Amino acid sequence: MYSATVTTKPPLTHALPATPAGFGEGRWVPPGESIEVAGVNLPGGMLYVGGRLKALTGGTEPCLISGQCTVARVGNYRVRQMGYWPSYIEASPEERRAYLNWLSGGRSDPDCDIGYVFLFFYGLERRVIVDSRDDPAARNDWPAIVVELRRLLAIYGEKSGSFNRYAGELLSWIELDGKSGQLYKQPIPDFQKTYELPPYLRLALGQAAVDRAPLPAHLALAWIRLNPECYLRTAATRCPNEFERLFIERYHEALGPGLVLPKNRTKLKFAYQAASAGLRGVNITMAFGDVPDVTALTAPIRNLMDIASQCTDELGSYSRLVGKDPGAVGTLEGLLLLPATLWPAATQAKLRALTAQMREGRPSLPLKELLGVLGGANQVVNRDRVRGLARALEGAEIGMEPNVLGGARAPGEQDAVVLFAQPLMDSGVGSRAEYQTAALTLQLASAVAQADGVFHDREIAHLRAEIEGWGHLTLAERRRLHAHLQWLTTSPMNLAALKKKLEPLPTTARETLAAFMATLAQADGVVSPDEVKFLEKVYKALGVEPKRVFSDIHAAGSGGAPVSTVQGEKQGFRLDAERIAALQEDTVRVSALLSKIFAEEDDSTPAPAAPAPEPELENEANAPLGLDEDHSALLRLLLSRPEWTRAELEDAAADLDLMLDGAMEQVNEAAFEAFDEPLFEGENPISVNTKLLEKIEA
């Protein structure tokens, strides 16, 4: 699946003394085997030890621990001594002792100079890249090498970006070599984020593009997490599990079965860039036929990042809470800041039980009992917590009355709340003047009806019929009004309190509200004597002369023309639809009046300040060399291989909607300005200066 060939560059050479008798060819020490060198026991194996071992490019293999080399009595591996491209035989005696000490300690000290880690890594690299070409048995060591690479990455990956990249590439090589089937359908191995998207992932994406298969959510998530162009906000990194679950949900909501990637022109090729000087100049590549390199495209990743941004927005409040108080994880306070779909399974089961109750009606229960259902029976009830509860229930398609999200005063822990089914698309209902007028009508009606101490079933049934007759309201508004009415039966409005709220309004404003309610009474096309009597009581509560009810009804119903008196429940007059529409054009004026009535929160209580923007983690890096998105993508693509044909780069430029010559010139000028050396040379093929990779990473 790959080829390894030596280029025409001069090989590295090392002068070695003659091998002592009895100390022959270097050998690979298998995983788990111990060996002693210079009196030091080296456990764990995965080393090359002996007198001679030729590198693929000539000279002695840098990782070989030669028994003929002098070793000092002391050596400190925490002191930086090793140079670039370290070699055991070229190291000083003190450096050799330091290296052996690190190996004997289990290769685990996080303070070890990274040069010693690289020297050990060279041996793993040789076993995978060189030995496995001609010796099939060498592949038997690959599982142990994978485990060791991941262990080393966990210790040293964050310390050294260079080691992180090289070790990650070797892992990718192992994962890809001999791999078959549709990788996009398989679990993604663990990879560290580096300067490049892992080749394994690029192959999986390319295969999905070839098959025109919807991109699985787990693969889309891996793409944004491991893509060097994607900088996820703090909520995604502080709350990774919640982010993953929410991303998968929102991904399917937005894209159904998944994003279908186009098959672009840039072909995928994996050019392994070895860390060891013993492999320097060796061409080690994998080709994948017509599989495209979709990382040359920018539109798909932008779509995924839009979804990721939506998720981090939704998790922002929760992230800030657990950032300040890690103990808030799993508490009701934390729970209420999460979408309901992310709640624990036990809590979701209780939520489903509530939903089942709503199929049989609108359950009413004390607020404290509702909090207990969600695991917060002992929590102190305050306004913010109740609002958080309402917001969380809304996300689970459950509405709550009183409408605290619409400005209603938060209930106390013993006060009743009413729950009702509310589709997500209906969230936010309650802001229109028509709705507010209808709600005020119900509040006045309940206050008037209960003035005698009893809210009769007949009166409730009449009001429910009124709600259904208000055809100018949406279904969602009528649904909430039914719940509001049920809440009013247990928590009636105090007529005196309502009057007090209405008193500051000028007479003309109260008359406008009264006339609007007269219009509501006629919304079903019929006004009965009972409705006239009810309106007279409402007018009186508003401080408007009750005698005006009759004239207001007739004025609304006939456009000002006289009409006959209504004389029975089955008689009445039909409202002209255009007249209703004309009357309801007063919405803006009525809304301005009602905003004063519905602002029920205590004005003396200052609104909570908006949280200050949370400083983002240091993964919000700038684009490399100050290039824009498309030129940055071209730069990263160039650095993924040491050599390109012009035809390959023309395909890549076409995928990015760039003119190749102009784009290459811009990238090269940016490299000159930053490092005073070119990024590439030649015309066909084009050789890339991969030495700049680590400088750009830094």
C-alpha positions as CSV (number, residue, x, y, z in Angstrom):
1,M,0.0,0.0,0.0
2,Y,3.0,2.3,0.3
3,S,6.5,2.5,-1.1
4,A,9.7,3.4,0.6
5,T,12.6,4.5,-1.6
6,V,15.9,6.2,-0.9
7,T,16.4,9.4,-2.8
8,T,19.7,10.5,-4.5
9,K,20.6,12.7,-1.6
10,P,24.0,11.7,0.0
11,P,23.3,9.4,3.0
12,L,24.3,10.2,6.5
13,T,27.5,8.5,7.6
14,H,29.0,7.9,11.0
15,A,32.5,6.7,11.9
16,L,32.4,3.8,14.3
17,P,35.2,1.9,16.1
18,A,35.5,-1.8,15.4
19,T,32.8,-3.9,17.1
20,P,34.2,-5.7,20.1
21,A,34.2,-9.4,20.0
22,G,30.9,-11.0,21.0
23,F,28.9,-7.9,20.3
24,G,27.4,-8.3,16.9
25,E,24.4,-7.0,14.9
26,G,21.9,-4.7,16.6
27,R,18.6,-6.4,17.4
28,W,15.0,-5.3,18.2
29,V,14.1,-6.0,21.8
30,P,10.4,-7.1,21.7
31,P,7.8,-5.3,23.8
32,G,7.8,-6.5,27.5
33,E,11.3,-7.8,27.4
34,S,14.0,-6.3,29.7
35,I,17.7,-5.8,28.8
36,E,20.7,-4.5,30.7
37,V,23.0,-1.9,29.2
38,A,26.0,-0.4,31.1
39,G,24.7,-1.9,34.3
40,V,21.3,-0.2,33.9
41,N,18.2,-2.4,33.6
42,L,15.9,-1.2,30.8
43,P,12.3,-2.7,31.2
44,G,9.6,-2.7,28.6
45,G,11.6,-3.5,25.4
46,M,10.9,-1.7,22.1
47,L,14.5,-0.7,21.7
48,Y,17.3,-1.5,19.3
49,V,20.5,-2.7,21.1
50,G,23.7,-4.0,19.6
51,G,27.0,-3.1,17.9
52,R,25.8,-2.4,14.4
53,L,22.6,-1.3,12.8
54,K,22.5,0.4,9.4
55,A,20.1,3.2,8.8
56,L,17.9,3.1,5.6
57,T,19.8,6.1,4.3
58,G,23.2,4.7,5.2
59,G,25.4,5.2,8.3
60,T,24.4,4.0,11.8
61,E,20.8,4.0,13.0
62,P,20.4,6.9,15.4
63,C,18.2,5.0,17.9
64,L,20.7,2.1,18.3
65,I,21.9,1.7,21.8
66,S,25.4,0.6,21.1
67,G,27.2,-1.4,23.8
68,Q,30.6,-0.1,22.6
69,C,29.7,3.5,23.6
70,T,31.0,5.0,26.8
71,V,28.4,5.8,29.4
72,A,29.1,8.3,32.3
73,R,28.3,7.5,35.9
74,V,25.7,10.3,36.1
75,G,23.4,12.0,33.7
76,N,20.3,14.2,34.2
77,Y,17.6,13.8,31.5
78,R,15.7,16.8,32.8
79,V,18.5,19.1,31.6
80,R,18.2,20.1,27.9
81,Q,21.3,18.7,26.2
82,M,20.2,16.8,23.1
83,G,20.4,18.7,19.9
84,Y,18.1,18.4,16.8
85,W,18.0,14.9,15.3
86,P,19.6,13.2,18.3
87,S,21.7,10.1,17.9
88,Y,22.8,7.7,20.7
89,I,26.3,7.1,19.3
90,E,26.8,10.9,18.8
91,A,25.6,11.8,22.2
92,S,28.0,12.6,25.0
93,P,28.6,10.0,27.8
94,E,26.5,12.1,30.2
95,E,23.7,12.3,27.7
96,R,23.8,8.5,27.2
97,R,23.6,8.0,30.9
98,A,20.7,10.4,31.1
99,Y,18.9,8.5,28.3
100,L,19.4,5.2,30.0
101,N,18.2,6.6,33.3
102,W,15.0,7.8,31.6
103,L,14.4,4.4,30.0
104,S,15.0,2.6,33.3
105,G,12.4,4.7,35.0
106,G,9.7,3.6,32.7
107,R,9.9,6.4,30.1
108,S,7.3,8.4,32.1
109,D,8.9,11.4,33.7
110,P,7.0,14.4,32.3
111,D,10.0,16.7,32.9
112,C,12.3,14.7,30.6
113,D,14.0,16.7,27.8
114,I,12.0,16.0,24.7
115,G,15.2,15.0,22.8
116,Y,15.4,11.8,24.7
117,V,11.7,11.0,24.0
118,F,12.4,11.5,20.3
119,L,15.4,9.2,20.4
120,F,13.2,6.4,21.7
121,F,10.5,7.4,19.2
122,Y,13.0,6.8,16.4
123,G,13.1,3.2,17.3
124,L,9.3,2.8,17.1
125,E,9.3,4.6,13.8
126,R,12.0,2.3,12.4
127,R,10.1,-0.8,13.5
128,V,6.9,0.3,11.7
129,I,8.3,1.9,8.6
130,V,11.5,-0.1,7.9
131,D,11.3,-3.5,9.5
132,S,7.7,-4.1,8.5
133,R,8.5,-3.8,4.8
134,D,10.5,-7.1,4.6
135,D,9.6,-8.8,7.9
136,P,5.8,-9.6,8.3
137,A,6.5,-10.6,11.9
138,A,7.4,-7.0,12.7
139,R,3.7,-6.1,12.4
140,N,3.0,-8.3,15.4
141,D,4.5,-5.5,17.5
142,W,2.3,-2.8,16.1
143,P,-0.5,-3.1,18.7
144,A,2.1,-2.7,21.5
145,I,3.6,0.3,19.7
146,V,0.2,1.9,19.3
147,V,-0.4,1.6,23.1
148,E,3.1,3.1,23.8
149,L,2.6,6.0,21.3
150,R,-0.7,6.9,23.0
151,R,0.9,6.7,26.4
152,L,3.8,8.9,25.4
153,L,1.4,11.4,23.7
154,A,-0.5,11.7,27.0
155,I,2.7,12.6,28.8
156,Y,4.6,14.7,26.2
157,G,2.1,15.6,23.5
158,E,1.1,19.0,25.1
159,K,4.7,19.7,26.0
160,S,6.0,19.4,22.4
161,G,3.9,20.3,19.4
162,S,6.6,18.7,17.2
163,F,6.4,15.3,19.1
164,N,2.7,15.5,19.0
165,R,2.7,15.9,15.2
166,Y,5.3,13.2,14.5
167,A,3.8,10.6,16.9
168,G,0.3,11.4,15.5
169,E,1.5,10.8,11.9
170,L,3.0,7.4,12.9
171,L,-0.3,6.5,14.5
172,S,-2.1,7.4,11.4
173,W,0.3,5.3,9.3
174,I,-0.4,2.3,11.5
175,E,-4.1,2.9,11.4
176,L,-4.2,3.2,7.6
177,D,-1.8,0.5,6.6
178,G,-3.8,-2.5,5.4
179,K,-7.1,-0.8,6.4
180,S,-10.0,-1.8,4.3
181,G,-13.7,-1.1,4.1
182,Q,-15.6,2.1,4.5
183,L,-13.8,3.9,7.3
184,Y,-16.6,6.5,7.6
185,K,-18.8,3.7,9.0
186,Q,-16.2,2.7,11.6
187,P,-15.3,4.2,15.0
188,I,-12.7,6.9,14.8
189,P,-9.4,6.0,16.6
190,D,-8.2,8.5,19.2
191,F,-6.0,11.2,17.6
192,Q,-4.4,14.3,19.1
193,K,-5.1,17.6,17.4
194,T,-2.0,18.7,15.4
195,Y,-1.2,21.0,12.6
196,E,-2.9,18.7,10.1
197,L,-6.1,16.8,10.0
198,P,-5.2,13.1,10.6
199,P,-4.8,11.2,7.3
200,Y,-7.1,8.5,8.6
201,L,-9.9,11.1,9.0
202,R,-9.2,12.5,5.6
203,L,-9.5,9.1,4.0
204,A,-12.8,8.4,5.8
205,L,-14.2,11.8,4.6
206,G,-13.0,11.1,1.1
207,Q,-14.6,7.7,1.0
208,A,-17.9,9.2,2.1
209,A,-17.6,11.8,-0.7
210,V,-16.9,9.0,-3.3
211,D,-19.9,7.0,-2.1
212,R,-22.1,10.1,-1.8
213,A,-23.0,8.9,1.7
214,P,-24.3,11.2,4.4
215,L,-21.5,12.0,6.8
216,P,-22.1,10.2,10.1
217,A,-22.4,12.6,13.1
218,H,-19.4,11.1,14.9
219,L,-17.2,11.7,11.9
220,A,-18.4,15.3,11.5
221,L,-17.7,15.9,15.2
222,A,-14.1,14.5,14.8
223,W,-13.6,16.7,11.8
224,I,-14.3,19.9,13.7
225,R,-12.4,18.8,16.8
226,L,-9.2,17.8,15.0
227,N,-9.3,20.3,12.2
228,P,-6.5,22.9,12.8
229,E,-8.6,25.6,11.1
230,C,-11.4,25.1,13.7
231,Y,-11.2,26.9,17.0
232,L,-13.9,25.7,19.4
233,R,-15.0,28.1,22.1
234,T,-14.6,27.4,25.8
235,A,-17.9,25.7,26.3
236,A,-16.9,22.9,23.9
237,T,-13.6,22.3,25.7
238,R,-14.8,22.7,29.3
239,C,-17.9,20.6,28.8
240,P,-16.8,18.1,26.1
241,N,-19.4,15.4,26.8
242,E,-22.3,17.8,26.8
243,F,-21.0,19.5,23.6
244,E,-20.7,16.1,21.9
245,R,-24.2,15.1,22.7
246,L,-25.7,18.4,21.7
247,F,-23.7,18.6,18.5
248,I,-25.0,15.3,17.4
249,E,-28.6,16.3,18.1
250,R,-28.3,19.7,16.3
251,Y,-26.4,18.1,13.4
252,H,-29.3,15.7,12.7
253,E,-31.8,18.5,13.2
254,A,-30.1,20.7,10.6
255,L,-28.9,18.0,8.1
256,G,-31.2,15.0,8.6
257,P,-29.1,11.9,7.9
258,G,-26.0,14.0,7.5
259,L,-24.0,16.3,5.2
260,V,-23.2,14.9,1.8
261,L,-19.7,15.9,0.7
262,P,-18.9,16.8,-2.9
263,K,-16.3,14.8,-4.7
264,N,-13.7,17.5,-5.4
265,R,-10.6,17.3,-7.8
266,T,-7.7,17.2,-5.3
267,K,-6.6,13.6,-4.8
268,L,-5.7,12.3,-1.4
269,K,-2.2,11.1,-0.8
270,F,-0.4,10.5,2.5
271,A,3.3,11.5,2.5
272,Y,4.8,10.4,5.8
273,Q,7.4,12.8,7.0
274,A,9.8,10.9,9.2
275,A,11.3,12.3,12.4
276,S,14.5,10.3,12.4
277,A,17.6,11.4,10.6
278,G,17.9,7.7,9.7
279,L,14.9,8.1,7.4
280,R,15.7,11.6,6.1
281,G,15.2,11.9,2.4
282,V,13.2,8.7,2.1
283,N,10.0,8.9,0.1
284,I,7.3,7.2,2.2
285,T,3.8,7.6,0.7
286,M,0.4,6.0,0.6
287,A,-1.9,6.7,-2.4
288,F,-5.7,6.1,-2.4
289,G,-6.7,6.1,-6.0
290,D,-9.5,8.5,-6.9
291,V,-10.4,9.3,-3.3
292,P,-10.5,13.1,-3.0
293,D,-8.9,15.2,-0.3
294,V,-12.0,17.1,0.9
295,T,-10.0,19.2,3.3
296,A,-9.2,21.3,0.2
297,L,-12.9,22.5,0.5
298,T,-14.0,25.2,2.9
299,A,-17.8,25.2,2.6
300,P,-18.5,21.9,4.4
301,I,-16.4,22.8,7.4
302,R,-18.1,26.2,7.6
303,N,-21.5,24.5,7.8
304,L,-20.3,22.3,10.6
305,M,-18.8,25.2,12.5
306,D,-22.1,27.0,12.3
307,I,-23.7,24.1,14.1
308,A,-20.8,24.0,16.6
309,S,-21.3,27.7,17.3
310,Q,-25.0,27.2,18.0
311,C,-24.1,24.4,20.5
312,T,-21.5,26.5,22.3
313,D,-24.0,29.3,22.5
314,E,-26.6,27.0,24.1
315,L,-24.0,25.7,26.6
316,G,-22.5,29.1,27.4
317,S,-24.4,29.7,30.7
318,Y,-23.8,26.2,31.9
319,S,-20.1,26.4,31.0
320,R,-19.7,29.7,32.9
321,L,-21.4,28.2,36.0
322,V,-19.2,25.1,36.2
323,G,-16.2,27.2,35.4
324,K,-16.9,29.3,38.6
325,D,-18.2,26.3,40.6
326,P,-17.2,22.8,39.4
327,G,-19.4,21.4,42.1
328,A,-22.5,22.7,40.2
329,V,-22.2,19.7,37.8
330,G,-25.2,17.5,38.4
331,T,-27.1,20.0,40.6
332,L,-30.5,21.4,39.7
333,E,-28.9,24.8,39.1
334,G,-26.6,23.3,36.5
335,L,-29.3,21.1,35.1
336,L,-31.6,24.0,34.4
337,L,-28.9,25.6,32.3
338,L,-28.7,22.6,30.0
339,P,-31.1,21.6,27.2
340,A,-33.5,19.0,28.6
341,T,-32.3,16.4,26.2
342,L,-28.9,16.5,28.0
343,W,-30.5,15.8,31.4
344,P,-29.6,12.5,33.2
345,A,-31.7,9.5,32.2
346,A,-33.5,9.3,35.5
347,T,-34.6,12.9,35.2
348,Q,-35.6,12.5,31.6
349,A,-37.8,9.5,32.6
350,K,-39.6,11.8,35.1
351,L,-40.0,14.3,32.4
352,R,-41.6,11.7,30.1
353,A,-44.0,10.9,32.9
354,L,-45.1,14.5,33.1
355,T,-45.5,14.6,29.3
356,A,-47.7,11.5,29.5
357,Q,-49.9,13.3,32.0
358,M,-50.3,16.1,29.6
359,R,-51.9,13.8,27.1
360,E,-54.8,13.5,29.6
361,G,-55.0,17.2,30.4
362,R,-52.9,20.0,31.9
363,P,-51.4,18.9,35.2
364,S,-51.3,21.4,38.0
365,L,-49.0,21.0,40.9
366,P,-47.1,23.1,43.5
367,L,-43.8,24.5,42.2
368,K,-41.9,22.8,45.0
369,E,-43.3,19.4,43.9
370,L,-42.3,20.1,40.3
371,L,-38.7,20.9,41.5
372,G,-38.8,17.7,43.5
373,V,-39.6,15.7,40.4
374,L,-36.4,17.2,38.8
375,G,-34.3,16.5,41.8
376,G,-34.3,19.9,43.4
377,A,-36.8,19.6,46.3
378,N,-34.3,21.2,48.7
379,Q,-33.3,24.0,46.5
380,V,-34.1,27.6,47.4
381,V,-36.7,29.0,45.0
382,N,-35.8,32.3,43.4
383,R,-36.7,34.2,40.3
384,D,-33.7,33.1,38.2
385,R,-34.2,29.5,39.2
386,V,-37.9,29.5,38.2
387,R,-37.0,31.1,34.9
388,G,-34.3,28.5,34.3
389,L,-36.9,25.8,35.0
390,A,-39.4,27.3,32.5
391,R,-36.7,27.7,29.9
392,A,-35.6,24.1,30.4
393,L,-39.1,22.8,30.2
394,E,-39.7,24.8,27.1
395,G,-36.8,23.0,25.5
396,A,-38.6,19.7,26.4
397,E,-41.7,21.0,24.6
398,I,-43.5,21.7,27.9
399,G,-45.0,25.1,28.6
400,M,-45.6,26.5,32.1
401,E,-48.0,29.0,33.5
402,P,-47.5,31.5,34.9
403,N,-45.5,32.7,31.9
404,V,-42.4,33.8,33.8
405,L,-40.4,34.0,30.6
406,G,-43.0,36.5,29.3
407,G,-42.7,38.8,32.3
408,A,-45.0,37.2,34.9
409,R,-44.0,37.3,38.5
410,A,-42.3,34.1,39.6
411,P,-44.5,31.9,41.8
412,G,-43.5,30.8,45.4
413,E,-42.6,27.3,46.2
414,Q,-46.1,26.5,47.4
415,D,-47.9,28.2,44.5
416,A,-49.4,26.1,41.8
417,V,-48.0,26.0,38.2
418,V,-49.8,24.5,35.2
419,L,-47.9,22.4,32.6
420,F,-49.1,22.0,29.0
421,A,-47.8,20.6,25.7
422,Q,-45.9,23.3,23.8
423,P,-44.0,22.4,20.6
424,L,-40.6,24.1,20.2
425,M,-41.9,26.2,17.4
426,D,-44.4,27.8,19.8
427,S,-41.9,29.0,22.3
428,G,-42.0,32.7,22.9
429,V,-45.8,33.0,22.6
430,G,-47.3,35.8,24.5
431,S,-45.8,39.0,23.1
432,R,-48.5,40.1,20.7
433,A,-51.0,42.7,21.8
434,E,-53.9,40.5,20.7
435,Y,-52.7,37.8,23.1
436,Q,-52.0,40.2,25.9
437,T,-55.5,41.7,25.5
438,A,-57.0,38.2,25.6
439,A,-54.9,37.3,28.7
440,L,-56.0,40.5,30.5
441,T,-59.6,39.7,29.6
442,L,-59.2,36.3,31.3
443,Q,-57.6,37.9,34.3
444,L,-60.3,40.5,34.7
445,A,-62.9,37.8,34.1
446,S,-61.5,35.5,36.8
447,A,-61.3,38.4,39.2
448,V,-64.9,39.5,38.5
449,A,-66.1,35.9,38.5
450,Q,-64.5,35.1,41.9
451,A,-65.5,38.3,43.5
452,D,-68.3,36.3,45.1
453,G,-65.7,33.8,46.3
454,V,-66.5,31.0,43.8
455,F,-65.3,30.5,40.2
456,H,-68.1,28.4,38.9
457,D,-67.6,25.6,36.4
458,R,-70.2,27.3,34.2
459,E,-68.1,30.5,34.1
460,I,-64.9,28.5,33.3
461,A,-66.7,26.7,30.5
462,H,-67.9,30.0,29.1
463,L,-64.4,31.4,29.1
464,R,-63.0,28.3,27.4
465,A,-65.6,28.7,24.7
466,E,-64.6,32.3,24.4
467,I,-61.0,31.3,23.9
468,E,-61.9,28.9,21.1
469,G,-63.9,31.6,19.5
470,W,-61.0,34.0,19.3
471,G,-60.1,33.1,15.8
472,H,-57.7,36.0,15.4
473,L,-55.3,34.3,17.8
474,T,-53.0,31.5,16.8
475,L,-53.4,27.9,17.9
476,A,-50.3,28.3,20.1
477,E,-51.7,31.4,21.7
478,R,-55.1,29.7,22.4
479,R,-53.3,26.7,23.9
480,R,-51.4,28.9,26.3
481,L,-54.5,30.9,27.2
482,H,-56.3,27.6,28.2
483,A,-53.4,26.9,30.5
484,H,-53.4,30.4,31.8
485,L,-57.2,30.1,32.5
486,Q,-56.6,26.9,34.4
487,W,-53.8,28.6,36.4
488,L,-56.3,31.5,37.2
489,T,-58.7,29.0,38.7
490,T,-56.2,28.2,41.4
491,S,-54.4,31.6,41.5
492,P,-57.1,34.2,40.7
493,M,-56.2,37.8,40.0
494,N,-57.1,40.2,42.8
495,L,-59.6,42.6,41.3
496,A,-58.4,45.4,43.5
497,A,-54.8,44.8,42.4
498,L,-55.8,44.8,38.8
499,K,-57.7,48.1,39.2
500,K,-54.6,49.6,40.9
501,K,-52.5,48.7,37.8
502,L,-55.1,50.1,35.5
503,E,-55.7,53.3,37.4
504,P,-52.6,55.1,36.2
505,L,-53.6,54.7,32.6
506,P,-55.5,57.8,31.2
507,T,-59.2,57.4,30.5
508,T,-58.7,57.3,26.8
509,A,-56.2,54.4,27.2
510,R,-58.7,52.4,29.3
511,E,-61.4,53.1,26.8
512,T,-59.2,51.8,24.1
513,L,-58.6,48.6,26.0
514,A,-62.3,48.3,26.7
515,A,-63.2,48.7,23.0
516,F,-60.6,46.1,22.1
517,M,-62.2,43.6,24.5
518,A,-65.5,44.3,22.9
519,T,-64.0,43.3,19.6
520,L,-62.7,40.1,21.2
521,A,-66.2,39.2,22.4
522,Q,-67.4,39.3,18.8
523,A,-64.5,37.3,17.3
524,D,-66.8,34.3,16.8
525,G,-69.3,36.4,15.0
526,V,-72.0,36.3,17.7
527,V,-72.5,38.4,20.9
528,S,-74.8,36.8,23.5
529,P,-76.5,38.6,26.4
530,D,-74.2,36.7,28.8
531,E,-71.2,38.2,27.0
532,V,-72.8,41.7,27.2
533,K,-73.2,41.3,31.0
534,F,-69.7,40.0,31.3
535,L,-68.3,43.0,29.3
536,E,-70.3,45.4,31.5
537,K,-68.5,44.0,34.6
538,V,-65.1,44.3,32.7
539,Y,-65.8,47.9,31.7
540,K,-66.7,48.7,35.3
541,A,-63.4,47.2,36.5
542,L,-61.6,49.3,33.9
543,G,-63.3,52.4,35.1
544,V,-65.2,52.8,31.9
545,E,-68.9,53.6,31.9
546,P,-70.7,50.1,31.5
547,K,-73.3,51.7,29.4
548,R,-70.7,52.1,26.6
549,V,-70.6,48.3,26.1
550,F,-73.7,48.3,23.8
551,S,-72.5,51.2,21.7
552,D,-69.0,49.8,21.4
553,I,-70.3,46.5,20.3
554,H,-72.5,48.0,17.7
555,A,-69.8,50.4,16.5
556,A,-67.4,47.6,16.0
557,G,-70.0,45.3,14.4
558,S,-71.4,47.7,11.9
559,G,-68.6,50.1,11.2
560,G,-70.6,52.8,13.0
561,A,-74.0,52.1,11.6
562,P,-76.9,51.4,14.0
563,V,-77.9,47.8,14.6
564,S,-80.7,46.0,16.3
565,T,-80.5,44.9,19.9
566,V,-79.4,41.3,20.6
567,Q,-82.3,39.4,22.1
568,G,-81.3,35.8,22.8
569,E,-78.4,33.5,22.9
570,K,-79.1,32.1,19.5
571,Q,-79.6,35.6,18.0
572,G,-76.9,38.1,17.4
573,F,-75.0,39.8,14.6
574,R,-72.2,38.7,12.4
575,L,-69.1,40.7,12.4
576,D,-67.7,41.7,9.0
577,A,-64.2,40.1,8.7
578,E,-62.7,43.3,7.2
579,R,-64.1,45.3,10.1
580,I,-62.4,43.0,12.6
581,A,-59.1,43.3,10.7
582,A,-59.4,47.1,10.7
583,L,-60.1,47.2,14.4
584,Q,-57.1,45.0,15.1
585,E,-54.8,47.4,13.3
586,D,-54.7,49.2,16.6
587,T,-52.4,46.5,17.8
588,V,-49.3,48.7,18.2
589,R,-51.2,51.3,20.3
590,V,-52.8,48.6,22.5
591,S,-49.5,46.8,22.9
592,A,-47.9,50.0,24.2
593,L,-50.6,50.3,26.8
594,L,-50.5,46.6,27.8
595,S,-46.7,46.6,28.2
596,K,-47.2,48.7,31.4
597,I,-49.7,46.2,32.8
598,F,-47.8,43.0,32.0
599,A,-44.5,44.3,33.4
600,E,-45.2,42.5,36.7
601,E,-41.7,42.2,38.1
602,D,-40.9,44.4,41.0
603,D,-39.3,47.5,39.6
604,S,-37.2,47.8,42.7
605,T,-35.4,44.6,41.9
606,P,-32.7,45.3,39.4
607,A,-32.5,42.9,36.5
608,P,-29.6,40.5,36.6
609,A,-26.6,41.9,34.7
610,A,-25.7,40.1,31.5
611,P,-22.7,37.9,32.2
612,A,-19.5,39.3,31.0
613,P,-18.1,37.6,27.9
614,E,-16.0,34.6,29.0
615,P,-12.3,34.8,28.0
616,E,-11.7,32.1,25.4
617,L,-9.0,29.5,25.8
618,E,-5.8,29.8,24.0
619,N,-7.0,27.7,21.0
620,E,-8.3,30.9,19.4
621,A,-5.2,31.2,17.3
622,N,-4.8,33.5,14.4
623,A,-4.6,32.2,10.8
624,P,-1.1,31.1,9.9
625,L,1.1,33.8,8.4
626,G,-1.9,36.2,8.5
627,L,-3.5,34.6,5.4
628,D,-7.2,34.4,4.7
629,E,-9.2,31.2,5.0
630,D,-8.7,29.9,1.5
631,H,-5.0,30.7,1.3
632,S,-4.5,29.2,4.8
633,A,-6.2,26.0,3.6
634,L,-3.8,26.0,0.6
635,L,-0.8,26.5,2.9
636,R,-1.7,23.6,5.1
637,L,-2.3,21.4,2.1
638,L,1.1,22.3,0.7
639,L,2.8,21.4,4.0
640,S,1.2,18.0,4.1
641,R,3.6,16.7,1.5
642,P,7.3,17.4,0.6
643,E,6.6,17.4,-3.1
644,W,3.6,18.2,-5.5
645,T,3.1,18.1,-9.2
646,R,1.7,21.2,-10.8
647,A,-1.4,19.3,-11.9
648,E,-2.1,18.3,-8.3
649,L,-1.9,21.9,-7.1
650,E,-4.0,23.1,-10.0
651,D,-6.8,20.8,-8.8
652,A,-6.3,21.9,-5.2
653,A,-6.5,25.6,-6.3
654,A,-9.7,24.9,-8.3
655,D,-11.3,23.3,-5.2
656,L,-10.5,26.5,-3.3
657,D,-11.6,28.8,-6.1
658,L,-8.1,30.3,-6.3
659,M,-5.9,31.1,-9.3
660,L,-2.9,28.8,-8.7
661,D,0.0,31.2,-9.7
662,G,-1.4,34.2,-7.8
663,A,-2.2,32.1,-4.7
664,M,1.2,30.5,-4.6
665,E,2.9,33.8,-5.0
666,Q,0.9,35.2,-2.1
667,V,1.7,32.3,0.2
668,N,5.4,32.4,-0.7
669,E,5.5,36.2,0.0
670,A,3.9,35.6,3.4
671,A,6.6,33.0,4.2
672,F,9.4,35.3,3.0
673,E,8.0,38.1,5.2
674,A,7.8,35.9,8.3
675,F,10.9,33.7,8.0
676,D,13.0,35.2,5.2
677,E,13.0,32.0,3.2
678,P,10.6,30.5,0.6
679,L,8.0,28.0,1.3
680,F,8.5,26.1,-2.0
681,E,10.8,25.9,-5.0
682,G,10.6,24.6,-8.5
683,E,7.9,24.6,-11.1
684,N,7.0,21.0,-11.8
685,P,7.5,19.2,-9.5
686,I,7.2,21.8,-6.7
687,S,9.3,21.0,-3.6
688,V,8.0,22.2,-0.3
689,N,10.3,23.6,2.5
690,T,8.8,21.4,5.3
691,K,11.4,22.8,7.7
692,L,9.0,25.8,8.0
693,L,6.3,23.6,9.4
694,E,7.5,23.8,13.0
695,K,8.2,27.5,12.7
696,I,4.6,28.1,11.5
697,E,3.3,25.8,14.3
698,A,5.2,27.9,16.9
